[in-house]
Amino acid sequence: MIILGLTGSIGMGKSTAAAMLRRLGCPVHDADATVHRLYAKGGRAVAQVRALFPDTVKNGAVDRAALAACVLGKPDALKRLEAAVHPLTRADADAFLKRCARRRVPVVVMDIPLLYETKGERRVDAVAVVSAPTWLQHQRVLARPGMNPVKLANILARQVPDTVKRRRAEFVVPTGLGRHLTLCHLRRIVMILKHRQGRVWSPARKA
């Protein structure tokens, strides 16, 4: 089983690429969606977040906007949050990989926004970075509700620059030249990976 890490800076089109990979038959584990579940009412991360930032939990669920206000631009607070939440997301990802291994899925995708920032490249066989021109990235992000240039700058300050990601990744997927081209790149990547032997999750590893 080959594990492909899918990443990219905010506004680069990663969600679109993940949807395309699902269409190509690759199961995708979405780290952001996992966090949403963990923060929802009854989620496993609610108690940890309440202990760190009591005012961010409302009606039994984490208020993501309130939490963002507590950690954006505050490295120490962000580190405390990540130390509490990352083990839970990792456990969810491991369970996903075990299910895929039992089904003998040839290529699985780990959709991880902060892959390089969390050293996630060590847990995948290859990395694909989605990338678009900076002007298009900013246009996409600033069109989102509640977004502004200051908030975008704070988010980008947490992320490895796009130029560095592209240099470190095995595959670069353009998302600013039309969906057809993006899909063609992803189809080619899947075909390449299907002919490889996984090193992270070997056939001998217990599923």
N, C-alpha and C positions, 0 to 999 in steps of 0.2 A: 504494500500500500504506500503510495506516494502522498506526502502531505505538502500542499502548496500554501504558502503564506501570502495572503492578499492584503496589501496595505497601500497607503497613500495619504497625503495631507488632506486637511479639510477642504471640501469643495472640489476635489479632483475627479469625482465620479466613481468612487469605490462601490457605492450601493448599486449603481447601474451595472458595473462589472460583475458583482456578486450574483445579481439576478440572471445575467447572461450565463454565468458558469453553472447555475442551477439548470438552466435550459439545456445546457450541454451535457447534463447528466451527472454533475459533480455535487455531492452533498456539501453544504456550506454551513460552517459553525460561525455564527455572528456574535462577536464579543460584545458589541453594543446592545444587541437584543437580550443577551444574557444578563447584562447589568440592569436593563429595564426590569427584567423578571425579579432580580435580586432586590431591587428597590421598591417593587410593588408591595401592596398590602399583603402581609404574610411572607414576604420574601426573606431569604436567609441573611441578607445584609442589613436589614432594617435596624436590628438591635445594635450592631456594630456602629452604624452611622449615628444612631441616637446617642450612643455613649461618647462619640467624638464631637458631634455637632447637634446638640439637643434641639435647637430651634428649626432644624431642617426637616424634621419628621412631623408630618401633619396627617391626622386621620389614619394613622398606622402605616403610612407609606412615606418614602423619601421624596421631598419636593426638590426635583433636580435643579430648578432655577435657583432656589435658595441655597442649595449645596454648592452650585457653581459660584455663587457670589462669595461663599466662604473660602473657596480654595483657589480661584483664579488669581494669578499674580502673587500667590502665597506659597512658596515652595515647601515650607515645613508642614503646613496644613495638608497640602496635596500628598506629601509622602506618607503622612499618617493615614489618610484615606486609602491610598493605594495598598498600604501594608495590610489593611483590613479587608479590602475587597478583592484584590488580585488572587489570593488563594482560593476563593470561592469560584471565581471565573475559571481558574485553572482546573479545578475539580470538575466543573461542568464540561469543559473542553475534553478532558480525559475520558469522561463517560461517553461523549460523542464519538471519539476516536475508537473506543472499544466496540461500540455498536457497529461502526463502519467496518472494522476489521473482521468482525464475526460474519458480516455480509459479503466479505471479500471485495469491497469497493476498490477499484484500481487507483483512483485519484480523489482525494478529499481536499477541501479548501478551508483554511482557517482565516476568517475575515477579522483582522486585528488592526485597528486604526493606529495604535502606538506600538507596532511590532518592533521596530528598531529601538524605540525609546525604552522598551522593557526587555530587551535582549531576546525577543521572541524568535529571532532567526535561528537560534540554537535548537528550536523545537520543531523545525520544518525542514523539508528536503530541498525546497527551492522557494524563492521569493519573487512575486510579481508586484511591481509598483505601478499604480495608475497615475497618470500625469497629464496636465493640461497647461496651457499658457497662464502665467500669473494673472494677467488682466481678466481672463475668463474665470479663473478660480475665485478672485475677489468679487466678480460680478455675481457668481452663483451664490456665494456665502452671504453677501450683503443683501440679497433678495429674501433671505430667510426671516421669518417673524422674530422680532426681538434682537436681531443682530445689528451691530454697529462697528465702525472701524476700530474703536478701542478694544472691544471684546474680541474681535478677530485678531488683533495684534497680540493679545494675551494668549489666545489659543495657539497661534503660530509660534510664539516664543517657547511653548512646551514641546513642539514637534521638531524632529530632525528636518532640516531644509530639504526641499524637493530635489535639489541638485545632488545632494549627498545620497538620498534614497535611490535615485536613478543610478548613481555610480555603484552602489553596493548591491543592487538587485541583479538577479540573473535575467529577468524579463522586465521590460518596460512596456506598458500598455497605454497608448495614446487615447485620450477621451475627448479631445477637443476638435476632432476632424470628422465627426459623424459616427453614429452608432454602428453602421455596417463595418467600418474599419476596426472599431473596438472589438466587435464580435469576431472578426477574422483573426485578429491577434490572439484572442483568447482560445479560439478553436485550435490554432496552431500550437499553442502552449500545451493544451490538454493532450493533443496527439503526441507531442514530444515526450511528455511525462508518462504516458501509458506504456512506453517502451523502456522505462527505467525500473531499477530495483530500489525500493525504499531503504533508507539507512536508519531513519528515526524510529519507524515502526516495522521491524523486520518480521518475516513470516514466522520466525521462531518465538517471537514475543507473545506472551499469553494475552489473549483478548478478554 
